Amino acid sequence: MSQDPQNFRNQISTVTDDGKKRKWIYAKVIKGQLYKYRSLLSYFFLVLLFAAPFLRLNGEQLVLLNVLERKFVFFGIVFWPQDFYLFVLALLSFIVFIVLFTVVFGRVFCGWACPQTIFMEMVFRKIEYWIEGDSIQQKKLDEGPMNTEKILKKTFKHVLFIGISFLIANVFLAYLIGSAQLLTIITEPLTQHISGFLSISVFTTVFYLVFSRMRELVCTVACPYGRLQGVLLDNQTILVAYDYIRGEPRGKRKREENPKGDCIDCKLCVQVCPTGIDIRNGTQMECINCTACIDACDMVMEKINRPLRLIGFKSEDEIKNKQGFKLSKRIYGYSAVLLVLIGTLSFLLINRSEVKATILRASGTLYQLRDETQTVSNLYNAELVNKTSHNLKFEIIPDDPKAKIQYIEKEDSIAYGGSVKMTFFVILPLKSIEKYKTGLSFKLVSGGKVIDRFETTFIAPPKD
């Protein structure tokens, strides 16, 4: 370890020693094996992120999070406000999965799958390298005088940043209001969609500031996941770590020497870190497990003929005690909870009805005797909500063949995403009534198929 291993805890890596000014990070890029894998995965996620709002399945947008209309679509399945319990259960399952994943693998999601990291490292930083050069050239340009070259490069870079932010803002809005509505906003006159234009402008500004100014501060300051990580990790968690047993003591040496420690203190692992930390100081909240330091260290180890993975995916127990990964009680506990949640969610999704039916006996009414026909009737109010992705024709049929329905307000179809209300009498022969309150069930039929069942109670004067 370093001479003062705890000194790094006294200040954050993105602030100067006096704490008065932000320290801009110029991350060096080393295109090692892991960087290539991360790039391929990032390109896949980028294609998915941009394409998902414009792909359709079962007539619906692939992913839609329309909070305003309270409509959510995931892979062609529509969820309405009546399905809120499913959304809550899915959210709980996702949270438990993240907790379990973090306990086992640390913050690897942040470095490999988080949209913030993907856009920052694989889009905006690459543009910066293309225009301004590598990390050393970027630093010289920033510290140099304001000349023509600097003005042209900075202007060109920020114009591209704004353009890409505008594109991201449009795609983000497509997730919220739908791609069809977004295309309407784009193609129709601006005066007809002032609110849509303002939304795109706000999102564009936010994304531009995030990727041009905030950058790593989103991961180290704004994101709550980094702080959550601190209470979830333990000595068995596999994360990007420095093998201090093998690496210490560090120092400069010739290639042919066989030193006690493998770390030559080149500080290349610090230079490539997008959050500016020294991984050799141990696990830190700022580390996003992007594996850039692994590629950098492997390159050095290869040059000095030492084994690779001085920095690698390791647990503290593996480094200190040479113990392999073991499933802990926490992992078993989280896994059990996750299985229960996923099982419950799967069962509810499989048995989810296409129509939400609610039927209640009209308030303030009792039974009505019909002496001329020796029958008794109850008045009901019903509401049906269409949760399918198409218009729906339906028919309500009592399970009791002796029951008849007499409509006051009759409907036989529900529009997509809509609902209908009906009022009707249910009539039963008086002689068939055995007690004051009787259960009564109905089936909802559409296209010859029973799509839902619902129950209510029927009241009548009991037999003497």
HELIX and SHEET records of a PDB file:
HELIX    1   1 ASN A    7  ASN A   10  5                                   4    
HELIX    2   2 GLN A   33  ALA A   51  1                                  19    
HELIX    3   3 ALA A   52  PHE A   54  5                                   3    
HELIX    4   4 PRO A   81  ASP A   83  5                                   3    
HELIX    5   5 PHE A   84  PHE A  105  1                                  22    
HELIX    6   6 VAL A  108  TRP A  112  1                                   5    
HELIX    7   7 PRO A  115  PHE A  119  1                                   5    
HELIX    8   8 MET A  120  PHE A  124  3                                   5    
HELIX    9   9 ARG A  125  GLU A  132  1                                   8    
HELIX   10  10 SER A  135  GLU A  143  1                                   9    
HELIX   11  11 THR A  148  ILE A  177  1                                  30    
HELIX   12  12 SER A  179  THR A  187  1                                   9    
HELIX   13  13 LEU A  190  GLN A  192  5                                   3    
HELIX   14  14 ILE A  194  LEU A  209  1                                  16    
HELIX   15  15 VAL A  210  MET A  214  3                                   5    
HELIX   16  16 LEU A  217  LEU A  217  1                                   1    
HELIX   17  17 VAL A  218  ALA A  222  3                                   5    
HELIX   18  18 TYR A  225  LEU A  232  1                                   8    
HELIX   19  19 TYR A  244  GLY A  247  1                                   4    
HELIX   20  20 LEU A  268  GLN A  271  1                                   4    
HELIX   21  21 ILE A  279  ASN A  281  5                                   3    
HELIX   22  22 ALA A  292  LYS A  303  1                                  12    
HELIX   23  23 GLU A  316  LYS A  320  1                                   5    
HELIX   24  24 LYS A  329  ILE A  350  1                                  22    
HELIX   25  25 LEU A  430  SER A  432  5                                   3    
SHEET    1   A 2 ARG A  56  LEU A  57  0                                        
SHEET    2   A 2 GLU A  60  GLN A  61 -1                                        
SHEET    1   B 3 VAL A  63  ASN A  66  0                                        
SHEET    2   B 3 LYS A  71  PHE A  74 -1                                        
SHEET    3   B 3 ILE A  77  PHE A  79 -1                                        
SHEET    1   C 2 LEU A 239  TYR A 242  0                                        
SHEET    2   C 2 ILE A 311  LYS A 314 -1                                        
SHEET    1   D 3 VAL A 355  ARG A 361  0                                        
SHEET    2   D 3 THR A 375  ASN A 386 -1                                        
SHEET    3   D 3 GLN A 368  ARG A 370 -1                                        
SHEET    1   E 4 VAL A 355  ARG A 361  0                                        
SHEET    2   E 4 THR A 375  ASN A 386 -1                                        
SHEET    3   E 4 SER A 419  PRO A 429 -1                                        
SHEET    4   E 4 LYS A 404  GLU A 409 -1                                        
SHEET    1   F 2 LEU A 392  LYS A 393  0                                        
SHEET    2   F 2 SER A 413  ILE A 414 -1                                        
SHEET    1   G 3 GLU A 395  PRO A 398  0                                        
SHEET    2   G 3 LYS A 437  SER A 446 -1                                        
SHEET    3   G 3 LYS A 449  ILE A 459 -1                                        
END                                                                             
